[in-house]
C-alpha cells in the first residue's frame, strides 16, 4: 500500500476505509500501516512504536465515529500478532 494520507493530524473517512480495506478489515494491521505511513510522511523511516500505532488506531476509529481504543488492549493484540 502506498502512502495515501494527506495529514499527520487527521484521517478522513475515505482514508480510514482505504486502510481497513487494505488490511481486510483488521483494525490493528490498518493502524500499524497508517502509523508507518505517518512516520514516513514525517521523514521517519523507523518502525512505529506502540504509542504511534495506538494514535493511528485512534485516528482510524475517530474518522469512523467510533469510541477511542484502549491502549492496553491494543498492545496485547499487537503483541499477539507479532508473536504469531
C-alpha positions as CSV (number, residue, x, y, z in Angstrom):
1,X,0.0,0.0,0.0
2,X,1.4,3.4,-0.9
3,X,1.2,6.4,1.4
4,X,-2.2,8.0,0.8
5,X,-2.7,10.2,3.8
6,X,-2.5,13.9,3.4
7,X,-2.0,15.0,7.0
8,X,-0.3,13.8,10.2
9,X,-3.1,15.3,12.3
10,X,-6.3,13.9,10.7
11,X,-7.5,10.9,8.8
12,X,-10.6,11.3,6.6
13,X,-13.3,8.6,6.5
14,X,-12.2,7.7,3.0
15,X,-8.6,7.3,4.1
16,X,-9.6,5.2,7.1
17,X,-11.7,2.9,4.9
18,X,-8.9,2.6,2.5
19,X,-6.5,1.4,5.2
20,X,-9.2,-1.0,6.6
21,X,-9.9,-2.4,3.1
22,X,-6.1,-3.0,2.5
23,X,-5.9,-4.8,5.9
24,X,-9.0,-6.9,5.1
25,X,-10.9,-5.2,7.9
26,X,-8.2,-5.8,10.6
27,X,-8.1,-2.6,12.6
28,X,-4.7,-3.4,14.3
29,X,-3.0,-4.0,11.0
30,X,-4.6,-1.0,9.4
31,X,-3.4,1.1,12.3
32,X,0.1,-0.3,12.0
33,X,0.3,0.6,8.3
34,X,-1.2,4.0,9.0
35,X,1.4,4.6,11.7
36,X,4.2,3.5,9.3
37,X,2.9,5.9,6.6
38,X,2.5,8.8,9.1
39,X,6.2,8.2,10.2
40,X,7.3,8.2,6.5
41,X,5.3,11.4,5.9
42,X,7.1,13.0,8.8
43,X,10.5,11.8,7.5
44,X,11.0,9.0,10.0
45,X,11.6,5.6,8.4
46,X,11.7,3.6,11.7
47,X,9.0,1.0,12.6
48,X,6.2,2.6,14.6
49,X,6.2,2.1,18.4
50,X,3.1,1.1,20.4
51,X,2.2,4.7,21.1
52,X,2.3,5.6,17.4
53,X,0.1,2.6,16.5
54,X,-2.3,3.4,19.2
55,X,-2.6,7.0,17.9
56,X,-3.2,5.7,14.4
57,X,-5.9,3.4,15.7
58,X,-7.4,6.3,17.5
59,X,-7.5,8.3,14.2
60,X,-9.0,5.4,12.3
61,X,-11.7,4.9,14.9
62,X,-12.4,8.7,15.2
63,X,-12.8,9.0,11.4
64,X,-15.4,6.3,11.5
65,X,-17.3,7.8,14.5
66,X,-16.2,5.0,16.9
67,X,-15.0,5.3,20.5
68,X,-11.3,5.7,21.4
69,X,-9.4,2.4,21.7
70,X,-7.8,1.0,24.8
71,X,-4.0,1.3,24.8
72,X,-3.6,-1.8,26.9
73,X,-5.9,-3.9,24.7
74,X,-4.3,-2.7,21.5
75,X,-0.8,-3.6,22.9
76,X,-2.0,-7.1,23.7
77,X,-3.5,-7.6,20.3
78,X,-0.4,-6.1,18.5
79,X,2.0,-8.3,20.5
80,X,0.0,-11.5,19.8
81,X,0.1,-10.8,16.1
82,X,3.9,-10.2,16.2
83,X,4.4,-13.4,18.1
84,X,2.3,-15.5,15.6
